Amino acid sequence: MKKVMLFILISMIILPGCFNKDEKEHYPVYEGTVVFKTDEDDKYKFLVLQNISKKDLEKGNLELFIELAQDQPEASYYFVDKEAYESIDVGQRVNITADFNQQESLPPIRTVVNIEKINE
C-alpha cells in the first residue's frame, strides 16, 4: 500500500512537468479598423473599432472615436511594437490576437500578441 501511495505521489509531481508548455495558447482574436495611432514615451498604441463609416474615419476626431467605442464591446486600444506601428496606417483593417490581460478603462487597453493586415 505504501508503494502505491509513493508511486501516486511521485506521478503527481513528475507528470505535470512532462507536458509541452510550448503549445500555443488560445488567445482572443479581434478584428477591426485602426482609427487612431499614438506614441507616447516609446509606447505605441492603436485605437481599433469594429464598425466605423468612411465618413467618421475621415473626420479623424479622437473624441468621436472614443464615443463610438462606447457602443462597441470589442473596441480597444492596443499596445503594439514599433514595427507594427510604422507598417500599419490609420484606416487599415486588422486581425489582432491579444493577451488575456487588459487594463480596465473605456475603451480597454490590451497588449498585442500578433497583428495581421486584412486586405480588402
N, C-alpha and C positions, 0 to 999 in steps of 0.2 A: 504494500500500500504506500509506503514511504517513497519507493522508487517511482510509482505512478505520479504521485504529487510532485516529486522533484522534476520528473520529465515534463509535466504540465507547466510548472513554474519556469523552467528553462525555455520551453517553447514560447511562452508568452513574452519572454524577454528578447529572444533571438529573432523570431519570425517577423515582427514589425520592422526590424532593421533590414530585412531582406527585400522588401518591396521597392520597386523602381520609383524613386521620387522625382525623376526627370519627366514623368508623364505630364503632358500639357494639362493645365487646369482649365476648367471651363469658365473663362471669364465672360462677363456680359458683353454683348456686341450691340452697338448703337449705329444708326445711320442718320445722316443729316447734312445740312449745308453750313459751311463755315461762313458766319456773318460778320465776325469781328476778330481782329488779331491784336494782341498787345504783348510787349516785352518790357518787364519791369525788373530791374536788378538781375539781369540774366535769367529770368524765369519767363518762359514763353507760353502763352495761353491763347487758345481759340475759344470763341463762343460758338456753339453749334446748335442750330434749331432744326427740328424735323420738318416743319412746314413754314415756308415763307414765300410770299409772292415776289416776283421780279420787281414790282413797283416798290415794295417795302425794302427790299435788298438794296435798290439803287439809292434810296434816301440816306442810307448809311448812318443812321442815328442810333447810338448805343442805348439811349433811354427807351426808344421804341423797341429795340431788340429785347431788352430786359422785360419790358411789358408783355411782349409776345411770348416770351419764355415762361411766364407765369401760368399760361394756359396749356403748356406742352410739358407733360411729366418727364420726358426724357431729355429735354433741353438742358444743356450743361456747359460750363467752362471746362476745358481740358488742358492740363499741363502737357506740353509736347517738347521734344528735343529741338535743338536749333536747326537741324537738318530738315525736319518736317515743317517747322515754322517758315523756313525760307523757300521750301518747294511747293507749298500749298497756298493758294491765293483765296481771298475772300470770294465767295460765290461757288467754290468747288464743293461738289457732293463728295462725302467721305463715309467709309465704314470704319468705326472706331471700336477696338477692343480695349476695354478699360479695366483697371484694377478694381478689386472689390471695395476698397476703402474710398470714401469720399468725404469732403468737407461739407457740412450741413449749412448751406446758405441757399438763397433763392436767386438765381439758379445755383445748383450744387457745383462743386469743383472736384473733378476726377482726374486721375493720372492715366495717361495713355500707355497701354502695353504694346499696341500695334495700331497703325493707321494706314489706310489704303484709299487712294483716289478712286472714285467711281466715274467711269467715262460715260457720259450721256450724250 
